[in-house]
Amino acid sequence: MTPRLRPALVLFTLFSALTGLAYPAAITAVARLLFPAQAQGSLLRDGARVVGSALIGQPFGDPSRFWGRPSATLRFAYDATASSGSNLGPTNPALREAVAARIAALRALDPGNDAPVPVDLVTASGSGLDPHISPAAALYQAGRVARARGLEVSAVRALVARRTEARSLGVLGEPRVNVLLLNLDLERITRGGT
């Protein structure tokens, strides 16, 4: 063994253990201590049953539920192992056709709603996993959801207002509504809960 090879192997092994094992283990331990819910995936429960994550959207196609943004993931909608955008530009005919089809589907389910369709209901986010929609997108769907569930539109609008999250730190991002949390609230109200 050459005199330079042994120190190189020792340093390689040492830094591999330090940066590949010790540092990630320490950061994971700190995250679990300081942010236990987030470190476990921000899981949401309905009773004892895990129903999803607050960080990843889900496909909802039932007219009695709020729908999120379309997903651009390839294998199946909201595939967290394959986050991706569609990379279709605004002049791409495939994007125009997809948007037109989504608008037609929304209009067919709510023919009396002549309000403009919010853009986030017909276009995917950059990750294809966004769990949020704009308050305008949630309010656009309120009438359809209320009719499908036999609820007053004002009660559904109040749920949207209650679930609307402000900008982060008051300045970052836009107001948003987590679709899964909103749908869980709907389920509780339909079952007679709070």
N, C-alpha and C positions, 0 to 999 in steps of 0.2 A: 504494500500500500504506500502510495507516495505521501510525503509529509503534508501536503496540502489537502489531500482527499479526506483524511480522518477529521480534521476540524470542520471541513465543509459539511460532512455527513452529520456530525454532532450538532452543528448549528441548524442544519435543515430539520433534524428531528426535534430539537428544542423549540424552534419557532413554529413548526407544524403543530406541536402539542400546545404551545402557548396561544397561537392565533386561531387554530382550528378546533381546539377543545376547551381550554381554560377560559378564554375571553368569551366565546358564545355561551358557555355555561354560566358565567358570572352575570352577563347581561340578561339572560333568561331568568335567573334567580331574582335579580333586581326588578325586572318587569313584573314577575309574578307577585312580588312583595308590594310594589307601589301601584300597579295597575292590574289587579287580578282578573277582572272581567275581560279587559281588552287582551290580556296575554292568553286567555283561553278561547279567543276568537269572537268575542262579543256575541255570544250565543243568546238567542231569545227563546223563552219557554212559554208554553201555554199549559199552565199547571206544571206537571212533572215532565211533560214531553217537550223535547227540543224541536222547534219548528223552523229554525234558520239562524242566520247571523244578521246583525244590524249593519254589517259592512258589505254584504253581497246580495244583489237583487235576486228575485225569484220570478218565474213565469206565472202570471195570473191571467187566465183566459175567461174565467167565469164572469158574466156581466154584473153579478152582485158583489164583485170585489173591485177595488181600485187596481189599475194596471200601471206597471212601471215603464221605464224606458225600454225600447227593444234592445235585445242583446245581439252583439256581433260575434260572439264566440262560435267556433266552428262545429265542434262535435255535438253539442246540445246547448240550449239557451242557459246562460249564466254559469257556464262551466268555469269554476274558479281555478282549475289547473291549466286553462288555456286562455287567459285574459288577452283580448285583442280588440282593436277597432276594425271597422270594415275597410278603412283607407280609401273609401269612395269619395271623390270630390263633388262639389255642388253641380258641376256640369256633366257628371257621369250619368248616362241614361239608366243604368241599373239602380242608382240611388233614387233618381226621379220616379222610376216605376215602383220601387219599394215604398217610398213615401206616399205616393198616390194610392197604393193598395191599403196602406195603414189608415190613411184618412178615410177611404171608402168604408173600411171595416168599422171605424169609430162612428161614422155618420149612420151606417146601417143599424147599429145597435142603439142609437139615440137620435132618431130622425128629426125630432123637434128641436134639437140643439143646433142653432145656426151660428153660434159663437165661433170665432176662428180657433182652429185646433192648435194648441200650444206645440211648439217645435219639439220639445223633449218627449212628447208622446209618439212621435213618428221618426225620430232619429236616435241612433245608438250613441252612447258615450264613448270616450276614447278607450276605456278599458272593456266595455261591453258588460260590466258587472255592476253598474251604478244602482244602489238601492234607493235612491232619492229621485223625486220629481219636484218640479216647481209647484208652489201653491196654486198658480194658475192652472196647471195640468190636473191637479187634484180637484179643484173647483169645477173644472170643465166636466169631470166625470161624476160629480155629486148627484145630479139629477138621475142619471141612469142607475147608480148604485142605490139611491133612495127608493126608486120605483121597484127595483128588483128585490129589495129587502122589506118593502112595505113600511118604510120609515119616512118621516118628514124630511124634506130637503134641508130645512133649517137645522135639524139635528145632525145631519151628515156634514153640513158646512161648519157647524160648531166643532165637530171632531177634527176636521181639516185644520181649523184655526188652532185647536189645542195641540195638534201634532206638528205644527209649523215650527221649524227650528230657525233661529236667527242666524245672521252671519257669524262666523267664528271670530271671536275676539272683537265683535262689533264692526269689523271692516273686511274680513276675508270671506270670499265666496259670496253666494247668494242665499236668500232664504230658501228652505227646502223642506220637503215632507218625506219621511221614511215610509215607503209603501207597505212594508211588512208590518210595522208597528200600527199603521192606520188600519190595515185589514184585521189585525188582532183586536183592535178596539171595536171594530164592527162586529166581530164574532161575539165579543163579550156583551155588547148591547143587544144583539139578536137573542142571545141566551138569557137575557134579563139581568146581566151583571152591571157593574159600574164602568 
